[in-house]
Amino acid sequence: MVEETRVDKWLWGVRLFKTRTDATEACRAGHVRVNRTAAKPATQVKPGDTVEALTPGGQRVVEVTGIVEKRVGAPAAAACYEDRTPPRPVEEASVVNFTRDRGAGRPTKRDRRQLERARRA
């Protein structure tokens, strides 16, 4: 059984990054920390280590509980770490007026894009 592995392999194996290349690039860019220290792709992680990573889904803070050498399924990946990510602050919902003036005609492409952005926010 493996006791430690490279941080880029582990991040990819537990599905925090889609590809190992993405995990490696995040390490090189300084977006990954192991035990509060900047991590290079070859930095070793072992159970008990804390990994902070800026993933495409946002900042994640996880504690390593298991080591994987290869990419595993989602249930097995979730068993390899404990998520310590602090909850995101609740943003005040901005009130958007979706009504249009009567007789204003069809919304323009710009209007539709603004409406879509407001709905996603």
Contacts in CASP RR format, 6 or more apart in sequence:
PFRMAT RR
TARGET T0000
AUTHOR 0000-0000-0000
METHOD contacts of the structure
MODEL  1
MVEETRVDKWLWGVRLFKTRTDATEACRAGHVRVNRTAAKPATQVKPGDT
VEALTPGGQRVVEVTGIVEKRVGAPAAAACYEDRTPPRPVEEASVVNFTR
DRGAGRPTKRDRRQLERARRA
2 67 0 8 1.000
2 69 0 8 1.000
3 46 0 8 1.000
3 67 0 8 1.000
4 44 0 8 1.000
4 45 0 8 1.000
4 46 0 8 1.000
4 67 0 8 1.000
5 44 0 8 1.000
5 45 0 8 1.000
5 67 0 8 1.000
5 68 0 8 1.000
5 69 0 8 1.000
6 41 0 8 1.000
6 42 0 8 1.000
6 43 0 8 1.000
6 44 0 8 1.000
6 45 0 8 1.000
7 23 0 8 1.000
7 27 0 8 1.000
7 32 0 8 1.000
7 34 0 8 1.000
7 39 0 8 1.000
7 41 0 8 1.000
7 42 0 8 1.000
7 43 0 8 1.000
7 44 0 8 1.000
7 45 0 8 1.000
7 51 0 8 1.000
8 20 0 8 1.000
8 23 0 8 1.000
8 24 0 8 1.000
8 27 0 8 1.000
8 41 0 8 1.000
8 42 0 8 1.000
9 20 0 8 1.000
9 23 0 8 1.000
9 68 0 8 1.000
9 69 0 8 1.000
10 45 0 8 1.000
10 51 0 8 1.000
10 64 0 8 1.000
10 67 0 8 1.000
10 68 0 8 1.000
10 80 0 8 1.000
11 17 0 8 1.000
11 23 0 8 1.000
11 26 0 8 1.000
11 32 0 8 1.000
11 51 0 8 1.000
11 53 0 8 1.000
12 19 0 8 1.000
12 20 0 8 1.000
12 22 0 8 1.000
12 23 0 8 1.000
12 71 0 8 1.000
13 68 0 8 1.000
13 70 0 8 1.000
13 71 0 8 1.000
13 72 0 8 1.000
13 77 0 8 1.000
14 62 0 8 1.000
14 68 0 8 1.000
14 72 0 8 1.000
14 77 0 8 1.000
14 78 0 8 1.000
14 80 0 8 1.000
14 81 0 8 1.000
15 71 0 8 1.000
15 72 0 8 1.000
15 73 0 8 1.000
15 74 0 8 1.000
15 77 0 8 1.000
16 23 0 8 1.000
16 53 0 8 1.000
16 55 0 8 1.000
16 60 0 8 1.000
16 62 0 8 1.000
17 23 0 8 1.000
17 26 0 8 1.000
17 53 0 8 1.000
17 55 0 8 1.000
17 56 0 8 1.000
18 56 0 8 1.000
22 56 0 8 1.000
23 32 0 8 1.000
23 41 0 8 1.000
24 41 0 8 1.000
26 32 0 8 1.000
26 53 0 8 1.000
26 54 0 8 1.000
26 55 0 8 1.000
27 39 0 8 1.000
27 40 0 8 1.000
27 41 0 8 1.000
27 43 0 8 1.000
28 40 0 8 1.000
28 41 0 8 1.000
30 38 0 8 1.000
30 39 0 8 1.000
31 53 0 8 1.000
31 54 0 8 1.000
32 38 0 8 1.000
32 39 0 8 1.000
32 51 0 8 1.000
32 52 0 8 1.000
32 53 0 8 1.000
32 54 0 8 1.000
33 39 0 8 1.000
33 51 0 8 1.000
33 52 0 8 1.000
33 53 0 8 1.000
34 43 0 8 1.000
34 45 0 8 1.000
34 49 0 8 1.000
34 50 0 8 1.000
34 51 0 8 1.000
35 49 0 8 1.000
35 50 0 8 1.000
36 50 0 8 1.000
36 52 0 8 1.000
39 51 0 8 1.000
45 51 0 8 1.000
45 64 0 8 1.000
45 67 0 8 1.000
46 64 0 8 1.000
46 67 0 8 1.000
47 64 0 8 1.000
47 65 0 8 1.000
47 66 0 8 1.000
47 67 0 8 1.000
48 63 0 8 1.000
48 64 0 8 1.000
48 65 0 8 1.000
49 63 0 8 1.000
49 64 0 8 1.000
50 61 0 8 1.000
50 62 0 8 1.000
50 63 0 8 1.000
50 64 0 8 1.000
50 84 0 8 1.000
51 61 0 8 1.000
51 62 0 8 1.000
51 63 0 8 1.000
51 64 0 8 1.000
51 81 0 8 1.000
52 59 0 8 1.000
52 60 0 8 1.000
52 61 0 8 1.000
53 59 0 8 1.000
53 60 0 8 1.000
53 62 0 8 1.000
54 60 0 8 1.000
59 85 0 8 1.000
60 83 0 8 1.000
60 85 0 8 1.000
61 83 0 8 1.000
61 84 0 8 1.000
61 85 0 8 1.000
61 86 0 8 1.000
62 81 0 8 1.000
62 82 0 8 1.000
62 83 0 8 1.000
62 84 0 8 1.000
62 85 0 8 1.000
63 81 0 8 1.000
63 82 0 8 1.000
63 84 0 8 1.000
64 80 0 8 1.000
64 81 0 8 1.000
65 79 0 8 1.000
65 80 0 8 1.000
65 81 0 8 1.000
65 82 0 8 1.000
66 79 0 8 1.000
66 80 0 8 1.000
66 81 0 8 1.000
67 80 0 8 1.000
68 76 0 8 1.000
68 77 0 8 1.000
68 80 0 8 1.000
72 80 0 8 1.000
94 118 0 8 1.000
94 121 0 8 1.000
96 118 0 8 1.000
98 115 0 8 1.000
98 118 0 8 1.000
100 107 0 8 1.000
107 115 0 8 1.000
END
